Amino acid sequence: MEEDKYLLPLYNRLNVAFVKGKKSILYDENGKDYIDFASGVGVNSLGYANKKIVKTIKKQAKRVLHTSNIYHIKPQEKCAKKIVELSNYDMQCFFCNSGSEANESAIKLARKYGNISFDKPKYKIITIKNSFHGRTIATLKATAQEDKHKFFGPYPDGFVYAEDINQAISLIDDSTVAVMLELIQGEGGIFMQDISQIKKLEKTLKEKKLLLIVDEIQTGVYRSGNFLISQYFEIKPDIVTLAKGLATGIPIGVMMTSKKNIFTFGDHGSTFGGNHLSTTVSCKVLNILEEYSNSGILQENIKFFDSYLLYFMNKYPNLFKQKNGHGFMQGLVLKDDTKLNELINSSLKNGLLILKSGKNIIRFLPPLNITKKEIIKGFKRFENSIIETLK
Ligand SMILES: Cc1ncc(COP(=O)(O)O)c(C=O)c1O
């Protein structure tokens, strides 16, 4: 495409450019509509052109977008309070601009904790096979997918990879300071960890005064049906990271922790992090989602969505072998890897946006306020795409 002439070729883009959206529907340059089961990879939690969000952005733009963290930022204080209250954890927040940055902040905090809390400093962080924690040098190294590490070394030392949670427990040694994980692996196959194993890991870490870091960049902000999936697991992490859905498209990231006395002035910071625009919008998003979740509609629609996935599993046993996931973070595992791109492309042609995860999984991350009508329409298009793929 001529438009790509000045862009580095980093993305394998589908051949479509969207110009506008309404609720959970996007429109391309020719006016064709697409039901969105992808929400910009879990970012557009309230879909498109949400009236309340448009009003909030307009109002804030007329007042002030950014001042810098050298001054007090009232919306940042308000947003942190909301996030902490929704989590029910005794924590404090640091605001940044993306998931990678939130995880980078978590790694720095864990390193400092390891440096100052023990006679012999601890620094190693254990992560889990197929995890995804970001693309900066440290978060890439924390990502336990070694095929992604080629070319970019040398890396910071101190990341150890475990096959699973039991192995993570057995790998803890004198230099380990933390275990960092996703409770559902987003890029790694919508694989959900076992609750009892996670509780065992939490207990082991607490006994040794080591940290549990939960990366909720994809699972957080009601994606799982709960504000945090850590709440569903009934665990108390020491650090939680959030980003994606927090401000329905305005860049934002958060690292929240119960270890309030580790970072001190000058240890960390961010120019854009937590500015007036992102935190005002985030606060509005959180208020809307809290109300939506309390109304019961979120849970009802998750169940409705889920019933379709079960229907497809049962109706097309030659195509799908398993359903993975939880809440509005779901995956259908294909029997044949080669069908993955075919199904994504034929869905696009039929006006439906879906994602992939791993090598053979169709991933569904719809906007959290998707309606039943949109779900029905989207799955009709999905079934047509399945039929075409099986031809
Ligand atoms: C679980 C998880 N962690 C970290 C990241 C990195 O976030 P970002 O792309 O905003 O840096 C992602 C992004 O997909 C993610 O899903």
Ligand as a Chemical Component Dictionary entry (heavy atoms), coordinates in Angstrom:
data_LIG
# 
_chem_comp.id                   LIG 
_chem_comp.type                 NON-POLYMER 
_chem_comp.pdbx_formal_charge   0 
_chem_comp.three_letter_code    LIG 
# 
loop_
_chem_comp_atom.comp_id 
_chem_comp_atom.atom_id 
_chem_comp_atom.alt_atom_id 
_chem_comp_atom.type_symbol 
_chem_comp_atom.charge 
_chem_comp_atom.model_Cartn_x 
_chem_comp_atom.model_Cartn_y 
_chem_comp_atom.model_Cartn_z 
_chem_comp_atom.pdbx_ordinal 
LIG C1 C1 C 0 -0.605 -9.471 29.223 1  
LIG C2 C2 C 0 0.067  -8.351 28.517 2  
LIG N1 N1 N 0 1.122  -7.755 29.076 3  
LIG C3 C3 C 0 1.754  -6.718 28.474 4  
LIG C4 C4 C 0 1.361  -6.254 27.249 5  
LIG C5 C5 C 0 2.091  -5.107 26.590 6  
LIG O1 O1 O 0 1.274  -3.986 26.547 7  
LIG P1 P1 P 0 1.606  -2.748 25.549 8  
LIG O2 O2 O 0 1.499  -3.269 24.149 9  
LIG O3 O3 O 0 0.561  -1.732 25.902 10 
LIG O4 O4 O 0 2.971  -2.278 25.879 11 
LIG C6 C6 C 0 0.281  -6.866 26.602 12 
LIG C7 C7 C 0 -0.142 -6.418 25.253 13 
LIG O5 O5 O 0 -0.744 -7.107 24.488 14 
LIG C8 C8 C 0 -0.384 -7.935 27.255 15 
LIG O6 O6 O 0 -1.425 -8.556 26.687 16 
# 
loop_
_chem_comp_bond.comp_id 
_chem_comp_bond.atom_id_1 
_chem_comp_bond.atom_id_2 
_chem_comp_bond.value_order 
_chem_comp_bond.pdbx_ordinal 
LIG C1 C2 SING 1  
LIG C2 N1 SING 2  
LIG C2 C8 DOUB 3  
LIG N1 C3 DOUB 4  
LIG C3 C4 SING 5  
LIG C4 C5 SING 6  
LIG C4 C6 DOUB 7  
LIG C5 O1 SING 8  
LIG O1 P1 SING 9  
LIG P1 O2 DOUB 10 
LIG P1 O3 SING 11 
LIG P1 O4 SING 12 
LIG C6 C7 SING 13 
LIG C6 C8 SING 14 
LIG C7 O5 DOUB 15 
LIG C8 O6 SING 16 
# 
